[in-house]
């Protein structure tokens, strides 16, 4: 669509000027004519329907009426002036009110002229009124000649104060579209348009802003959604192809004694078929000579860490070092305790580096790392600091990848002259549509089964009024030798949120479960790392039966004997977080339980989240529901990708279009990888424009 005319700065459009232009840039990121054309309406109102005054209620969104305007009056002082008028038809009267623009309006209305008004009914006292209605004379109405679908545009208070509400923006778009210099090029080749029955770009732009009817609006939306998703997929797939063809990777060509001894001597259970499949996929990447960039999805407790550890041992077998970066000190510490204990038996040196590592220990770790004596390094974001230098880093594992920013993850790439292989892991299942859109340039592996003997966690919803019943259940579980988590959303009482806070909760738990029969631990994010580890260690050793905590135990804490997870104010947690917390239990052979505690007043979304948790343990179903409830822009990790700032497409509602666009992009790249064929000239030009503006699209590491 780009040409010199559409590249014109927005302030040069008639009706804008420097002041409005500055506001459009700041408030809506509209800097050029093309940006204005691509600023699509967020919804449409059917202007073909007329209401009578007696039919109007404040429940209605927008209404259109035909009648007469009379009794125009100014009220109030100079600073608080408002203007009112009476609108009437053959069924009744209502009040019109304006708080600005009086000098243009006070002499504009004639008592014997029929008008069409359009606006939102509201109630003021006992009367229904319409504030700042759109008004036009009935005999001059252009509705019959143009669109009966009224577009609604997003705006802001600052813009509205300068006359750029939805109607004002619509006028600007109309001015631009009616300019004879406007020429909208079509970047999609004709064969693609014909194949998917897409209207041309010019028609689509006109009908997205001024649809003549519902059918043309649907066609315009389909065309623009396809184009948006197609270019995103084209970019992701070309990045993937480029990486596969150009990015040289270290070759791990054999499996040696470290891997074999661990597998044969230390692994005291059978890997699931899914784990075996993923190990094979990673081995194929290691042998290919191309740099691996793989996403490993697996539900909580599915055994991703074992797969990562075995893959790290392959790197060590081939003379390289490996590292694992985790988001929290607790998780890093736990990885270190589990891995170092088992690997000491086969002679693999393992180090731990976090923000709380003592200076003397840190110096020793860095020395051994640089010499190559330290084979595996585990830790937090401390691993990416500049003075952390490896002798020969060949493999990087990033646990819970969405917790790290793109720039943070990328720093691990430069710890070796040849980019190391990268495995990013997440226990937050990613819906299919999101994976295609955000992670479309990655190879994806999925561990889709739990280890044998694991029983699904039973999830129960209880109201606060049933707390004594829940306490009785806790006592029964402790008598059976089990341990309990109680998780709160806050550390201290908040005046703004009526929530049970952690300290108050801890005190009530201690009163209900007194010493010496019961012992209670407490853990939260504001504690010193040493104190936190001490309390976690007490719980792990079964010296305490109940752990009262905030969400610091959300990821990675593995206590197989803990069989009950109680989540207070569960309505305040997102679905993904609830699912992660539930994953802290059910890690042993005993039946485990997750109890969601809430008050009786729940929003519809909260009810849906609770219902979903009670009905399913399937992480992918939960992720799909979470995506529908929150939208893609709110899912952890997606905002930083830069991809999901879509103008018109919706990856939830437009899954069919997304699949079609992706398949077309795959076909096109297979046929013309460099987009050099004559029919793809405009498409390539558009792609390069988008690519240059969005260099960070899809980067995961």
C-alpha positions in Angstrom: 0.0 0.0 0.0 3.0 2.3 0.6 3.8 5.1 -1.9 5.1 8.6 -1.6 1.6 10.1 -1.1 0.8 7.6 1.7 4.2 8.4 3.3 3.1 12.1 3.8 3.3 13.2 7.4 -0.2 13.2 9.0 -0.3 16.9 9.8 -0.4 17.7 6.1 -3.9 16.2 5.7 -6.7 18.8 5.4 -8.3 19.4 8.8 -5.3 18.2 10.9 -2.4 20.7 11.2 0.6 20.7 13.6 -1.4 20.5 16.9 -3.7 17.7 16.0 -0.9 16.0 14.1 1.2 15.9 17.3 -1.7 14.5 19.3 -2.4 11.7 16.7 1.3 10.7 16.8 1.3 10.6 20.6 -2.1 9.1 21.3 -2.6 6.7 18.4 0.9 6.3 16.8 -0.6 7.7 13.5 2.3 9.5 11.9 1.6 9.1 8.1 -1.4 9.0 5.8 -0.9 5.2 5.5 -1.2 4.8 9.3 -4.6 6.6 9.2 -5.9 4.3 6.5 -4.7 1.3 8.6 -6.4 2.6 11.8 -9.4 0.4 11.4 -12.8 0.8 13.2 -13.2 -1.5 16.3 -16.9 -2.0 15.6 -19.8 -0.9 13.5 -23.3 0.3 14.2 -26.2 -0.3 11.9 -27.6 3.1 10.8 -30.4 1.6 8.8 -32.7 1.2 11.9 -34.7 4.1 13.4 -36.2 4.1 16.9 -39.0 6.1 18.4 -38.6 8.1 21.6 -40.9 5.8 23.6 -38.6 2.8 22.7 -35.5 4.3 24.1 -33.8 3.0 27.3 -30.4 3.5 28.8 -29.6 -0.2 28.2 -29.2 0.6 24.5 -25.7 1.3 23.1 -26.4 3.8 20.3 -29.8 4.8 18.8 -30.9 6.7 15.8 -34.1 8.8 15.8 -36.0 11.1 13.4 -37.8 14.2 14.7 -37.7 17.9 15.6 -35.4 20.0 17.8 -36.7 23.0 19.8 -36.3 25.0 23.0 -32.6 25.5 22.8 -31.2 27.0 26.1 -27.8 27.8 27.7 -27.4 27.0 31.4 -24.9 27.7 34.1 -22.0 30.1 34.5 -19.3 30.9 32.0 -17.0 28.2 33.3 -19.7 25.5 33.6 -22.0 26.3 30.7 -24.0 23.6 29.0 -26.6 23.8 26.2 -29.8 21.8 26.1 -32.5 21.2 23.5 -35.7 19.2 23.3 -36.0 16.5 20.7 -39.5 15.2 19.9 -41.3 12.8 17.6 -44.9 11.6 17.5 -44.3 9.3 20.6 -42.5 11.6 23.1 -39.6 13.9 24.0 -36.1 13.6 25.3 -33.3 16.1 26.2 -30.2 16.7 24.1 -27.2 18.2 25.9 -23.9 19.7 24.8 -21.0 20.7 27.1 -18.9 22.3 24.3 -19.2 23.7 20.8 -22.1 26.1 21.7 -21.1 28.9 19.3 -21.4 26.6 16.3 -24.7 25.0 17.5 -26.9 27.6 19.3 -28.2 29.0 16.0 -27.9 25.9 13.9 -31.3 24.2 14.6 -34.6 25.4 13.0 -37.9 24.5 14.7 -39.7 23.4 11.5 -36.9 21.2 10.1 -36.8 17.4 10.6 -33.5 16.1 11.9 -31.8 12.7 12.3 -30.0 12.3 15.5 -27.6 9.6 16.6 -26.1 9.0 20.0 -25.9 7.1 23.3 -28.9 7.4 25.7 -28.0 8.1 29.3 -30.1 9.0 32.4 -29.8 12.3 34.2 -32.1 12.4 37.3 -35.5 11.1 36.1 -34.9 12.1 32.4 -33.3 10.3 29.5 -30.9 12.4 27.5 -28.3 12.1 24.7 -25.1 14.0 25.2 -23.3 15.4 22.1 -25.5 13.6 19.5 -24.6 13.6 15.8 -27.2 15.7 14.0 -28.1 16.1 10.3 -31.1 17.3 8.5 -33.3 14.4 7.3 -33.8 15.7 3.7 -30.0 16.1 3.3 -29.0 12.8 4.9 -26.4 10.9 3.0 -27.3 7.6 4.6 -29.2 6.3 1.6 -26.4 7.2 -0.8 -23.5 5.9 1.3 -23.0 3.4 4.1 -25.7 2.5 6.7 -22.9 0.8 8.8 -21.4 3.5 11.1 -17.8 2.8 12.0 -16.6 3.5 15.6 -13.0 4.4 16.1 -10.9 4.3 19.3 -10.0 7.8 20.6 -8.7 9.4 23.8 -9.8 12.3 26.0 -7.0 14.5 24.6 -8.1 13.8 21.1 -11.8 14.3 21.9 -11.0 17.7 23.3 -9.6 18.6 19.9 -12.7 17.3 18.0 -11.1 14.0 17.2 -13.6 11.6 18.7 -14.8 8.7 16.6 -16.8 10.9 14.3 -13.9 13.3 13.9 -11.5 10.5 12.9 -14.1 9.2 10.5 -14.1 12.6 8.8 -10.4 12.6 8.4 -10.4 9.1 6.9 -13.1 10.2 4.4 -11.0 13.2 3.4 -8.1 11.0 2.7 -10.0 8.3 0.8 -11.7 11.0 -1.4 -8.3 12.6 -2.3 -7.8 12.0 -6.1 -4.0 11.4 -5.4 -4.8 8.2 -3.4 -3.6 5.0 -5.1 -3.7 1.9 -3.0 -1.3 -0.8 -4.4 -2.1 -4.4 -3.9 0.9 -6.3 -2.5 -0.8 -9.7 -2.6 -0.3 -11.4 -6.0 -3.4 -12.0 -8.1 -3.0 -15.8 -7.9 -3.2 -15.7 -4.0 -6.2 -13.3 -4.1 -8.1 -15.6 -6.6 -7.3 -18.7 -4.7 -8.7 -17.4 -1.4 -11.4 -15.3 -3.1 -10.1 -12.1 -1.6 -11.2 -8.6 -2.8 -8.5 -6.2 -3.9 -6.8 -3.9 -1.4 -8.5 -0.7 -2.6 -11.9 -2.2 -2.2 -11.0 -3.6 1.2 -9.7 -0.3 2.6 -12.8 1.6 1.4 -15.2 -1.0 2.8 -13.4 -1.4 6.1 -14.0 2.3 6.8 -17.3 2.9 4.8 -19.0 -0.5 4.3 -21.9 -0.4 1.9 -23.4 -3.5 3.5 -22.6 -6.4 5.9 -21.4 -8.6 3.0 -18.8 -6.1 1.8 -17.7 -5.5 5.4 -17.1 -9.2 5.9 -15.1 -9.4 2.6 -13.0 -6.4 3.6 -12.3 -7.9 7.0 -11.3 -11.3 5.5 -9.0 -9.7 3.1 -7.2 -7.5 5.6 -7.0 -10.2 8.2 -5.5 -12.7 5.7 -2.9 -10.1 4.6 -1.9 -9.3 8.2 -1.5 -12.9 9.2 0.2 -13.9 6.0 3.0 -11.4 6.3 3.6 -12.4 10.0 3.8 -16.0 8.9 6.0 -15.2 6.0 8.5 -13.4 8.2 8.5 -16.2 10.9 9.0 -18.9 8.3 11.7 -17.1 6.4 13.6 -16.5 9.7 13.3 -20.2 10.5 14.5 -21.1 7.0 17.4 -18.7 7.3 18.4 -20.1 10.6 18.3 -23.7 9.3 20.3 -22.8 6.2 22.8 -20.2 7.6 23.2 -20.7 11.4 26.1 -23.1 11.9 25.9 -25.2 15.0 28.4 -27.3 16.9 28.1 -31.0 16.1 27.5 -33.5 18.9 28.0 -36.6 16.9 28.0 -39.3 19.6 26.5 -40.3 22.9 29.3 -41.2 25.4 29.9 -42.5 28.9 28.3 -39.7 30.9 24.9 -40.1 29.1 25.0 -43.9 29.1 26.0 -44.2 32.8 23.3 -41.8 33.8 20.7 -43.6 31.8 21.7 -47.1 32.8 22.9 -46.6 36.4 21.1 -43.5 37.9 17.8 -43.3 36.2 15.5 -45.4 38.4 12.4 -45.2 36.3 11.4 -45.7 32.7 11.2 -42.6 30.5 7.7 -42.0 29.0 7.4 -42.5 25.2 7.0 -38.7 24.9 10.3 -38.1 26.7 12.1 -40.6 24.5 10.6 -39.0 21.4 11.8 -35.5 22.4 15.3 -36.8 23.3 15.5 -38.3 19.8 14.4 -35.0 18.2 17.1 -33.1 20.1 19.7 -35.7 19.1 18.8 -35.2 15.5 19.3 -31.4 15.9 22.7 -32.0 17.6 24.0 -34.1 14.7 22.7 -31.8 11.9 25.5 -29.2 12.0 22.8 -26.5 12.2 22.1 -24.5 15.4 19.2 -25.9 17.3 16.5 -23.5 18.5 13.8 -25.7 20.0 10.8 -25.0 22.2 9.9 -27.8 24.6 6.4 -27.7 26.0 5.3 -30.0 28.7 2.7 -29.8 31.4 3.8 -29.5 35.1 5.3 -32.7 36.2 5.8 -34.2 32.7 9.6 -34.6 33.1 11.1 -31.8 31.0 14.1 -31.3 33.3 15.2 -35.0 32.9 15.1 -34.5 29.1 17.1 -31.3 29.5 19.7 -33.0 31.8 20.2 -35.9 29.4 20.7 -33.5 26.5 23.2 -31.5 28.6 25.1 -34.8 29.2 25.4 -35.3 25.4 27.0 -31.9 25.2 29.5 -32.9 27.9 30.2 -36.2 26.2 31.2 -34.2 23.1 33.6 -32.0 25.0 31.4 -29.0 25.5 29.9 -27.2 28.5 26.2 -26.6 29.1 24.2 -24.3 31.2 20.6 -24.0 32.5 19.1 -20.7 33.4 16.0 -20.6 35.6 13.9 -17.6 36.7 14.2 -17.8 40.5 16.8 -18.6 43.0 14.6 -21.3 44.6 14.2 -23.1 41.3 17.9 -22.8 40.5 18.8 -24.1 43.9 16.5 -27.0 43.5 17.8 -27.9 40.1 21.4 -27.8 41.5 20.6 -30.0 44.5 18.9 -32.7 42.4 21.4 -32.6 39.5 24.7 -32.3 41.4 23.7 -35.1 43.8 23.1 -37.6 41.0 25.9 -36.4 38.6 28.6 -36.5 41.4 28.4 -40.3 41.1 29.6 -40.2 37.5 32.1 -37.4 37.9 30.4 -34.4 36.3 31.3 -31.1 37.8 28.2 -28.9 38.4 28.1 -25.3 39.6 25.4 -22.9 40.9 25.5 -19.2 40.2 22.8 -16.8 41.4 22.6 -13.2 42.6 23.2 -14.4 46.2 26.3 -16.5 45.5 29.1 -15.4 47.9 32.0 -13.4 46.3 34.6 -16.1 47.1 32.4 -18.9 45.7 31.7 -16.8 42.6 35.4 -16.3 41.9 36.0 -20.0 42.1 33.1 -20.8 39.9 34.2 -18.3 37.2 37.8 -19.6 37.4 36.7 -23.3 36.9 34.2 -22.3 34.2 36.8 -20.4 32.1 39.3 -23.3 32.5 36.7 -25.8 31.2 36.8 -27.9 34.5 33.2 -26.9 35.3 31.0 -28.8 32.8 27.5 -27.8 33.9 26.5 -24.4 35.3 23.0 -23.8 36.7 21.7 -20.4 37.8 19.5 -17.4 37.4 20.0 -14.3 35.2 23.4 -14.1 36.9 24.6 -16.4 34.1 24.3 -13.7 31.5 26.5 -11.2 33.3 29.6 -10.0 31.3 32.3 -11.6 33.5 30.7 -15.1 33.2 33.0 -16.6 30.5 32.8 -20.2 29.4 35.7 -22.2 27.9 33.5 -23.9 25.3 29.7 -23.5 25.7 27.8 -25.7 23.4 24.3 -26.0 24.8 21.9 -23.6 26.6 18.7 -24.5 28.4 16.3 -21.8 29.4 13.6 -22.9 31.9 10.3 -21.1 32.0 11.5 -19.0 29.1 8.7 -16.4 29.2 10.1 -15.1 32.5 13.2 -13.7 30.7 13.2 -10.8 28.3 14.4 -11.3 24.7 17.5 -9.3 25.3 18.4 -11.3 28.4 18.1 -14.6 26.6 20.1 -13.3 23.6 23.1 -12.7 25.8 23.7 -16.4 26.1 24.1 -16.7 22.4 27.3 -14.7 22.5 29.1 -16.8 25.2 30.8 -18.8 22.4 32.2 -18.0 18.9 29.7 -20.5 17.4 26.2 -20.0 18.7 25.3 -22.8 21.2 22.3 -25.0 20.7 19.3 -23.6 22.5 16.4 -25.4 24.2 13.7 -23.2 25.8 11.2 -24.9 28.1 7.8 -23.9 29.4 5.3 -25.6 31.7 2.7 -23.1 30.4 1.1 -25.0 27.5 0.9 -22.7 24.5 -2.4 -22.8 22.5 -1.9 -23.9 18.9 -2.8 -20.6 17.4 -0.4 -18.7 19.7 2.4 -21.2 19.0 1.9 -20.6 15.2 2.0 -16.9 15.7 4.6 -16.2 18.4 6.9 -19.2 18.1 6.4 -19.9 14.4 10.1 -19.8 13.7 11.0 -22.4 16.3 11.0 -26.2 16.1 8.5 -27.4 18.8 8.6 -30.5 20.9 5.8 -31.5 23.2 5.8 -33.9 26.2 2.1 -34.8 26.2 2.0 -37.6 28.9 2.7 -37.8 32.6 5.0 -40.4 34.2 3.2 -43.7 35.0 1.6 -44.0 38.4 0.7 -40.3 38.7 -2.9 -39.7 39.6 -4.7 -36.6 38.3 -5.1 -33.9 41.0 -8.7 -33.6 42.2 -9.7 -29.9 42.1 -12.5 -28.6 44.4 -14.1 -25.2 44.7 -15.0 -24.1 48.3 -16.4 -20.8 49.6 -14.9 -19.0 52.6 -17.9 -20.0 54.6 -16.7 -23.7 54.4 -13.3 -23.0 55.9 -13.9 -25.2 59.0 -14.7 -28.1 56.7 -11.4 -27.4 54.8 -9.4 -27.3 58.1 -10.9 -30.7 59.0 -9.7 -32.1 55.7 -6.2 -30.7 56.3 -6.0 -32.5 59.6 -7.1 -35.8 58.0 -4.4 -35.4 55.4 -1.7 -34.6 57.9 -2.7 -37.6 60.0 -2.0 -39.7 56.9 1.5 -38.2 56.8 0.9 -35.7 54.0 1.9 -32.1 53.7 -0.1 -29.0 52.7 0.5 -25.8 50.8 -1.6 -22.7 51.5 -1.0 -19.9 48.9 -2.1 -16.3 49.2 -2.0 -13.5 46.6 -0.6 -10.8 48.8 2.1 -10.4 51.5 0.5 -7.6 53.5 -2.9 -6.2 53.9 -4.0 -3.9 51.1 -6.5 -1.1 51.6 -7.6 -1.3 48.0 -8.2 -5.1 47.8 -10.3 -7.0 50.3 -8.1 -10.1 50.3 -6.8 -12.5 52.9 -3.2 -11.5 53.2 -0.3 -13.9 53.9 0.5 -12.7 57.4 -3.0 -12.7 58.6 -3.5 -16.2 57.0 -0.3 -17.5 58.6 -1.6 -16.4 62.0 -5.0 -18.0 61.5 -3.3 -21.2 60.3 -1.0 -21.3 63.4 -4.0 -20.8 65.7 -6.0 -23.6 64.0 -2.9 -25.9 63.9 -0.9 -25.3 67.1 2.4 -26.7 68.2 3.6 -29.3 69.1 1.2 -31.4 67.0 1.7 -29.2 63.9 4.5 -27.0 62.5 4.1 -24.3 59.9 6.6 -22.8 57.5 6.2 -19.4 55.8 7.8 -18.3 52.5 7.4 -15.1 50.5 9.3 -13.0 48.0 10.5 -10.3 50.5 12.4 -12.8 52.7 16.2 -13.0 52.4 17.3 -15.9 50.2 18.9 -17.8 53.1 15.7 -17.5 55.2 13.6 -18.6 52.3 15.9 -21.6 51.6 15.8 -22.5 55.3 12.0 -22.6 55.4 11.8 -24.6 52.1 14.4 -27.0 53.5 12.4 -27.6 56.7 9.3 -28.4 54.6 11.3 -30.7 52.3 12.6 -32.6 55.3 9.0 -32.9 56.7 10.0 -30.9 59.8 6.9 -28.8 59.0 3.5 -30.0 57.8 2.1 -26.8 56.3 3.7 -24.3 54.0 2.1 -20.8 54.0 3.4 -19.0 50.9 2.9 -16.4 48.2 3.3 -17.5 44.6 7.1 -17.9 45.0 6.4 -21.6 45.0 4.6 -21.4 41.7 7.4 -22.8 39.6 9.7 -25.7 40.1 9.3 -26.6 43.8 9.1 -30.4 44.0 7.9 -31.9 47.3 6.4 -35.3 46.3 4.9 -35.8 49.8 2.8 -32.5 49.5 -0.7 -33.7 48.6 -2.9 -30.6 49.1 -2.7 -27.2 47.5 -5.1 -24.6 49.0 -5.3 -21.4 47.0 -6.8 -18.5 48.9 -8.7 -15.8 46.9 -8.4 -18.1 43.8 -10.5 -15.6 41.9 -7.6 -13.2 41.9 -5.3 -15.6 40.0 -5.1 -16.1 36.3 -5.8 -19.6 34.8 -2.2 -20.2 33.9 -1.0 -19.3 37.4 -3.7 -21.5 39.0 -2.6 -24.4 36.8 1.1 -23.8 37.8 0.2 -23.8 41.5 -1.8 -26.9 41.2 1.2 -28.6 39.6 3.1 -28.3 42.9 1.1 -31.3 44.2 0.4 -34.6 42.5 4.1 -35.3 42.1 4.0 -38.5 44.2 1.9 -41.7 44.0 -0.8 -40.5 46.5 -4.0 -38.9 45.5 -3.6 -35.1 45.6 -6.1 -32.3 45.9 -6.3 -28.6 44.9 -8.8 -26.5 46.8 -9.8 -23.2 45.4 -11.1 -20.8 48.1 -13.2 -17.8 47.1 -15.8 -15.5 48.4 -19.4 -15.7 47.0 -19.1 -12.6 44.8 -17.4 -13.7 41.6 -17.2 -12.0 38.2 -18.3 -14.1 35.1 -14.6 -14.5 34.1 -13.7 -15.7 37.6 -16.5 -18.2 37.5 -15.2 -19.5 34.2 -11.7 -19.8 35.5 -12.8 -21.7 38.6 -15.1 -23.9 36.5 -12.3 -24.7 34.0 -9.9 -25.7 36.8 -12.4 -28.0 38.4 -13.3 -29.7 35.1 -9.9 -30.4 33.6 -6.2 -31.0 34.3 -5.4 -30.7 30.6 -2.9 -27.8 30.3 -3.7 -27.2 26.7 -7.4 -26.9 27.3 -6.7 -24.5 30.1 -4.4 -22.5 27.9 -7.0 -22.2 25.2 -9.6 -21.0 27.7 -7.0 -18.5 29.2 -6.4 -17.2 25.7 -10.1 -16.6 25.1 -10.6 -14.9 28.5 -7.5 -12.7 28.5 -6.7 -12.2 24.9 -3.2 -12.9 23.4 -1.7 -9.5 24.4 -2.1 -10.4 28.1 -0.5 -13.8 28.0 2.9 -13.9 29.7 5.7 -13.5 27.3 3.8 -12.4 24.2 3.9 -8.6 24.7 7.7 -8.6 24.3 7.5 -10.5 21.0 6.1 -7.4 19.1 4.0 -9.7 16.9 0.6 -9.5 18.6 0.1 -5.8 18.2 -2.3 -6.7 15.3 -4.5 -4.1 13.7 -7.4 -6.3 12.7 -6.7 -10.0 13.0 -7.6 -12.0 16.1 -5.7 -15.3 16.5 -8.5 -16.8 18.6 -11.4 -16.0 16.3 -9.5 -16.1 13.1 -7.8 -19.5 13.5 -9.0 -20.7 10.0 -7.6 -17.6 8.3 -4.4 -18.1 10.3 -4.0 -21.7 9.1 -4.7 -20.7 5.5 -2.2 -17.8 5.7 0.5 -20.0 7.2 0.0 -22.8 4.6 0.2 -20.2 1.8 3.4 -18.7 3.3 5.0 -22.2 3.5 4.0 -22.9 -0.1 5.4 -19.5 -1.3 8.7 -19.9 0.5 9.2 -23.4 -0.9 8.5 -22.2 -4.4 10.3 -18.8 -4.2 12.6 -18.6 -1.1 14.0 -15.2 -2.0 10.7 -13.8 -3.4 12.5 -13.1 -6.7 9.8 -14.2 -9.2 8.2 -11.3 -11.1 4.8 -11.8 -9.7 6.2 -11.4 -6.1 7.9 -8.1 -6.6 5.3 -6.0 -4.7 4.9 -8.6 -2.1 8.7 -8.6 -1.5 8.7 -4.8 -1.3 6.0 -4.9 1.4 7.7 -7.7 3.3 11.0 -5.8 3.4 9.2 -2.7 4.6 7.6 -4.7 7.4 10.7 -6.6 8.2 12.9 -3.5 8.5 10.4 -1.9 10.9 10.1 -5.1 13.0 13.5 -6.6 13.2 12.8 -8.3 16.5 9.8 -10.3 15.3 9.7 -13.8 16.7 13.2 -13.7 18.3 13.1 -16.2 21.1 16.8 -16.2 22.1 
